[in-house]
Amino acid sequence: MSATQKAQVFRSFGLDQLKMEERDIPRPGAGELLIQMKAASLNFRDLLMVAGQYNPKLKMPMVPCSDGVGVVQEVGPHCHRFKEGARVSPIFARGWHDGPAFREMLKSTHGGPLDGTLQQYMLVPEADVVSIPDYLTDEEAAAIPCAGLTAWSAVVEKGPVRPGEKLLILGTGGVSMFALQFGVLSGAEIIITSGNDEKLERAKTMGAHHTINYRDKPSWEKEVYRITGGRGVDHVIEVGGVGTLEKSIRSVRPGGSIYLIGVLAGKEAPLDLTPVLMQDIRIQGVVVGSRRAFENMNQALAVHKVRPVVDKVFSFEETTEAFAYLKSGSHFGKVCIRI
């Protein structure tokens, strides 16, 4: 009789359809690792996936979440990079080891279409995991794979953001907080927005130089213009999508860059692209990053002892509550689940 594990599974769309189920624990084949998962973290993508708003044709049943950390429990034949007991994280897209993103990777991402990290044991090819810095807690480590690497890709890989340059960061969610931390490491002058003064004060303690409450100043692009002396910022971390993109375009200097990461404020809206053309503005989509970039980021984290911002940790049994908390937008940094 096979040993069993617990996993969070949805068989139809909706948060209320997320249920704990028992599954067999798989055995690793050649080149595979069996990982005992310790913690996972939630991304907005995971919420959209469970709700059916990311991929309406998703094949179910599905174990959600792309981000997590665990300990290698069993090593399959022909594995050479890791041994039992190593603490590792699966990468976002299997096979994406270096270089730019490619179409096939969209068919190999954890948390949809492949089963994700919200299970007690996870089978992953050895080539598709990275080691995690020792100083991080499990929850901090679980926060890194997507949110951390996406911010790293924008600030360091796609930028790079240079010392003294002006960096505008929208919001105080997971990607935004990592972007703030990497912006500080890069020596940037940082402006950050939020609709909550308490969150803005916390961002200041982390190194933000200027803060804007977009509820008090709905035309926040004018405040960016004022702060920068009419010049505009060099870089924008854009997590709102088209709902905020026009304001971001008005906030960036001619020749500046906007890193389009999220769609929190909507996917469709009228948009005037004339300033993009006339001012030579670059709009760069950012989709996480490769294994090589993940490893480089981990080295930087370890050198500077950067601690990811974990807002709240839920138990494995409280997974639905964790998703609801993420959906509320109350979080500052990452929402994690202890497995």
C-alpha positions as CSV (number, residue, x, y, z in Angstrom):
1,M,0.0,0.0,0.0
2,S,1.4,3.4,-1.0
3,A,2.1,6.1,1.6
4,T,-0.1,9.1,1.3
5,Q,0.2,12.9,1.8
6,K,-2.1,15.8,2.1
7,A,-2.5,18.4,-0.7
8,Q,-4.7,21.4,-1.4
9,V,-6.7,20.7,-4.6
10,F,-9.4,22.4,-6.6
11,R,-11.5,20.4,-9.1
12,S,-13.6,23.4,-10.3
13,F,-13.0,27.1,-10.1
14,G,-13.6,29.2,-7.0
15,L,-12.0,29.7,-3.6
16,D,-14.7,27.7,-2.0
17,Q,-13.7,24.7,-4.2
18,L,-10.2,24.5,-2.7
19,K,-10.2,21.4,-0.5
20,M,-7.7,19.3,1.4
21,E,-7.3,15.8,-0.3
22,E,-5.1,12.8,0.3
23,R,-2.8,11.6,-2.5
24,D,-0.2,9.0,-2.9
25,I,3.4,10.1,-2.3
26,P,5.3,9.7,-5.6
27,R,8.7,8.0,-5.9
28,P,11.4,9.8,-7.8
29,G,12.6,8.5,-11.1
30,A,15.9,9.1,-12.9
31,G,16.9,12.8,-12.5
32,E,14.1,13.6,-10.1
33,L,13.9,14.7,-6.4
34,L,11.2,14.1,-3.9
35,I,10.9,17.3,-1.9
36,Q,9.1,17.5,1.5
37,M,7.5,20.9,1.3
38,K,7.8,23.2,4.3
39,A,6.1,26.4,3.2
40,A,4.5,28.1,0.3
41,S,3.7,31.7,-0.6
42,L,0.8,33.2,-2.5
43,N,1.0,35.3,-5.7
44,F,-1.9,37.2,-7.4
45,R,-1.5,34.7,-10.2
46,D,-2.4,31.9,-7.9
47,L,-5.6,33.7,-6.9
48,L,-6.5,34.3,-10.6
49,M,-5.7,30.6,-11.3
50,V,-8.1,29.3,-8.6
51,A,-10.8,31.7,-9.6
52,G,-10.6,30.7,-13.3
53,Q,-9.5,34.1,-14.4
54,Y,-6.0,33.2,-15.5
55,N,-6.6,30.1,-17.6
56,P,-10.3,29.2,-18.1
57,K,-9.3,26.1,-19.9
58,L,-7.0,24.8,-17.1
59,K,-7.1,21.1,-16.6
60,M,-8.2,20.0,-13.2
61,P,-7.8,18.7,-10.5
62,M,-5.0,21.1,-9.8
63,V,-2.7,21.8,-6.8
64,P,-2.2,25.6,-6.8
65,C,0.8,27.9,-6.1
66,S,4.2,28.2,-7.8
67,D,6.3,29.3,-4.8
68,G,7.6,27.1,-2.0
69,V,10.5,25.7,-0.2
70,G,11.2,22.2,1.1
71,V,13.8,19.6,2.0
72,V,15.0,16.9,-0.4
73,Q,13.5,13.7,1.0
74,E,14.6,11.2,-1.6
75,V,17.0,11.4,-4.6
76,G,16.4,9.5,-7.8
77,P,19.0,7.8,-9.9
78,H,21.5,10.0,-11.9
79,C,21.1,13.0,-9.6
80,H,24.3,14.9,-8.9
81,R,23.4,18.4,-7.8
82,F,21.6,17.8,-4.5
83,K,21.6,15.2,-1.7
84,E,19.0,14.2,0.8
85,G,18.5,17.0,3.4
86,A,19.3,19.9,1.1
87,R,16.9,22.8,1.3
88,V,15.6,23.8,-2.1
89,S,12.9,25.7,-4.1
90,P,11.4,24.6,-7.4
91,I,11.9,27.2,-10.2
92,F,8.7,28.8,-11.7
93,A,9.0,27.2,-15.2
94,R,10.6,23.8,-15.7
95,G,13.4,23.8,-18.2
96,W,14.0,27.6,-18.0
97,H,17.6,27.5,-16.9
98,D,19.1,30.6,-18.6
99,G,18.4,33.1,-21.4
100,P,15.2,34.8,-22.3
101,A,11.7,33.3,-21.7
102,F,10.4,30.9,-24.4
103,R,6.9,29.8,-25.4
104,E,7.3,26.2,-24.2
105,M,7.9,27.3,-20.7
106,L,4.3,28.4,-20.4
107,K,3.4,24.8,-20.5
108,S,5.6,23.9,-17.7
109,T,4.9,26.3,-14.9
110,H,4.1,25.2,-11.4
111,G,0.7,26.0,-10.0
112,G,-0.9,25.6,-13.4
113,P,-0.7,23.8,-15.7
114,L,1.6,21.7,-13.5
115,D,0.7,20.9,-9.9
116,G,2.1,23.4,-7.5
117,T,3.6,23.7,-4.1
118,L,0.6,23.4,-1.8
119,Q,1.2,19.7,-1.1
120,Q,3.3,17.9,1.5
121,Y,5.5,16.2,-1.1
122,M,6.5,17.4,-4.5
123,L,8.3,15.6,-7.3
124,V,10.6,17.9,-9.4
125,P,13.4,17.3,-11.8
126,E,16.7,18.0,-10.1
127,A,17.6,20.5,-12.9
128,D,14.6,22.6,-11.9
129,V,15.4,23.5,-8.3
130,V,17.8,25.9,-6.6
131,S,19.4,25.9,-3.2
132,I,18.2,28.5,-0.7
133,P,20.3,30.7,1.6
134,D,20.6,29.2,5.1
135,Y,19.8,32.4,7.0
136,L,16.2,32.6,5.7
137,T,13.3,31.0,7.5
138,D,11.1,28.6,5.5
139,E,8.4,31.3,5.1
140,E,10.9,33.9,4.0
141,A,12.5,31.4,1.5
142,A,9.0,30.5,0.2
143,A,8.4,34.2,-0.6
144,I,11.3,34.4,-3.1
145,P,10.7,32.3,-6.2
146,C,8.2,34.5,-8.1
147,A,7.9,37.8,-6.3
148,G,11.5,38.1,-5.5
149,L,12.8,37.0,-8.8
150,T,10.4,39.1,-10.8
151,A,11.6,42.2,-8.9
152,W,15.2,41.2,-9.4
153,S,14.6,40.7,-13.1
154,A,13.1,44.2,-13.4
155,V,15.6,46.1,-11.2
156,V,18.8,44.2,-12.0
157,E,18.4,42.0,-15.1
158,K,16.2,44.2,-17.3
159,G,17.2,47.6,-16.0
160,P,19.6,47.8,-14.6
161,V,18.7,50.5,-12.0
162,R,21.8,52.5,-11.4
163,P,23.0,54.5,-8.3
164,G,21.3,57.8,-8.1
165,E,18.5,57.0,-10.6
166,K,14.9,57.6,-9.6
167,L,12.7,54.5,-9.2
168,L,9.0,54.6,-8.9
169,I,7.3,51.6,-7.3
170,L,3.6,51.1,-7.3
171,G,2.0,49.5,-4.2
172,T,3.3,47.5,-1.3
173,G,2.6,43.9,-2.2
174,G,5.2,41.1,-2.6
175,V,6.9,42.2,-5.9
176,S,6.9,45.9,-4.8
177,M,8.6,45.2,-1.5
178,F,11.3,43.2,-3.1
179,A,11.7,46.0,-5.7
180,L,12.1,48.4,-2.8
181,Q,14.8,46.2,-1.3
182,F,16.7,45.7,-4.5
183,G,16.3,49.4,-5.3
184,V,18.0,50.2,-2.0
185,L,20.8,47.8,-2.8
186,S,21.2,49.5,-6.3
187,G,21.5,53.0,-4.7
188,A,18.4,54.4,-6.3
189,E,16.2,57.3,-5.1
190,I,12.9,55.6,-4.5
191,I,9.3,56.9,-4.7
192,I,6.6,54.5,-3.6
193,T,2.8,54.6,-3.7
194,S,0.0,53.2,-1.6
195,G,-3.5,54.0,-0.5
196,N,-2.5,53.4,3.2
197,D,-0.4,55.9,5.2
198,E,0.7,53.2,7.7
199,K,2.1,51.1,4.8
200,L,3.9,54.1,3.4
201,E,5.5,54.8,6.8
202,R,6.7,51.2,6.9
203,A,8.1,51.6,3.4
204,K,10.0,54.6,4.6
205,T,11.7,52.6,7.3
206,M,12.8,50.2,4.6
207,G,14.5,52.9,2.6
208,A,11.9,54.7,0.5
209,H,12.8,58.4,0.1
210,H,9.4,59.7,-1.0
211,T,5.8,58.4,-0.5
212,I,2.5,59.2,-2.2
213,N,-0.9,58.2,-1.0
214,Y,-2.9,57.7,-4.2
215,R,-6.2,58.1,-2.3
216,D,-5.2,61.5,-1.1
217,K,-3.6,62.4,-4.5
218,P,-5.5,60.5,-7.2
219,S,-3.5,62.4,-9.9
220,W,-0.3,60.9,-8.3
221,E,1.7,61.3,-11.5
222,K,1.6,65.1,-10.9
223,E,3.2,64.5,-7.5
224,V,5.9,62.3,-9.1
225,Y,6.5,65.2,-11.5
226,R,6.8,67.6,-8.6
227,I,9.2,65.3,-6.6
228,T,11.5,64.9,-9.6
229,G,11.6,68.6,-10.4
230,G,9.6,68.2,-13.6
231,R,12.0,65.5,-15.0
232,G,10.2,62.3,-14.3
233,V,11.6,59.0,-13.0
234,D,14.0,56.7,-14.7
235,H,12.2,53.5,-13.9
236,V,8.7,52.4,-12.9
237,I,7.7,49.1,-11.3
238,E,4.2,48.8,-12.8
239,V,2.0,46.3,-11.0
240,G,-1.4,47.8,-11.8
241,G,-1.7,47.1,-15.5
242,V,-3.7,49.4,-17.8
243,G,-5.6,50.8,-14.9
244,T,-2.4,52.7,-13.8
245,L,-0.2,52.5,-16.9
246,E,-1.2,55.8,-18.4
247,K,-0.2,57.6,-15.1
248,S,3.1,55.6,-15.1
249,I,3.7,56.8,-18.7
250,R,3.2,60.4,-17.5
251,S,5.6,59.7,-14.6
252,V,8.6,58.5,-16.5
253,R,11.2,60.6,-18.2
254,P,11.8,60.6,-21.9
255,G,13.9,57.5,-22.6
256,G,12.9,55.9,-19.3
257,S,11.6,52.4,-18.6
258,I,8.4,50.9,-17.3
259,Y,8.5,47.3,-16.1
260,L,5.0,45.8,-16.6
261,I,4.6,43.1,-14.0
262,G,0.9,42.9,-12.8
263,V,-2.7,43.6,-13.7
264,L,-4.0,44.4,-10.3
265,A,-5.9,47.5,-11.6
266,G,-7.3,45.8,-14.7
267,K,-6.3,44.2,-18.0
268,E,-8.3,46.4,-20.4
269,A,-8.8,50.2,-20.7
270,P,-8.4,52.9,-23.3
271,L,-4.8,54.0,-23.5
272,D,-3.0,56.8,-25.3
273,L,0.3,55.5,-26.6
274,T,1.4,58.7,-28.2
275,P,3.8,59.7,-25.3
276,V,5.4,56.2,-25.5
277,L,6.3,56.9,-29.2
278,M,7.1,60.6,-28.9
279,Q,9.2,60.2,-25.7
280,D,11.1,57.0,-26.5
281,I,9.6,55.2,-23.5
282,R,10.4,51.5,-23.1
283,I,7.6,49.3,-21.7
284,Q,9.1,46.0,-20.7
285,G,7.1,42.9,-19.7
286,V,8.6,40.9,-16.9
287,V,7.8,37.2,-16.3
288,V,9.7,36.0,-13.3
289,G,13.2,34.7,-14.4
290,S,15.5,31.8,-15.2
291,R,17.3,29.4,-12.8
292,R,20.5,31.3,-13.4
293,A,18.9,34.6,-12.4
294,F,17.4,32.9,-9.4
295,E,20.8,31.7,-8.3
296,N,22.4,35.1,-8.8
297,M,19.6,36.7,-6.8
298,N,20.1,34.3,-4.0
299,Q,23.8,35.1,-3.9
300,A,23.0,38.8,-3.6
301,L,20.4,38.1,-0.8
302,A,23.0,36.1,1.1
303,V,25.7,38.7,0.8
304,H,23.5,41.5,2.1
305,K,21.3,39.4,4.4
306,V,18.1,40.8,2.9
307,R,15.1,39.5,4.7
308,P,11.9,39.2,2.6
309,V,8.9,41.0,4.0
310,V,6.4,38.4,5.2
311,D,3.1,40.0,6.3
312,K,1.2,37.0,7.6
313,V,1.6,33.2,7.9
314,F,-1.3,30.8,7.7
315,S,-1.5,27.1,8.6
316,F,-2.0,24.5,5.8
317,E,-5.5,24.1,7.0
318,E,-6.2,27.8,6.7
319,T,-5.3,27.9,3.0
320,T,-8.7,29.3,1.9
321,E,-8.4,32.1,4.5
322,A,-4.9,32.9,3.2
323,F,-6.3,33.3,-0.3
324,A,-9.1,35.5,1.0
325,Y,-6.6,37.7,2.9
326,L,-4.5,38.1,-0.3
327,K,-7.7,39.0,-2.2
328,S,-8.5,41.7,0.4
329,G,-5.4,43.7,-0.5
330,S,-4.6,44.2,3.2
331,H,-1.2,42.6,3.0
332,F,2.2,44.4,3.2
333,G,4.7,42.1,1.5
334,K,4.0,38.3,1.2
335,V,1.3,36.0,2.4
336,C,2.7,32.6,3.3
337,I,1.4,29.1,4.3
338,R,3.2,26.8,6.6
339,I,2.9,23.2,5.4
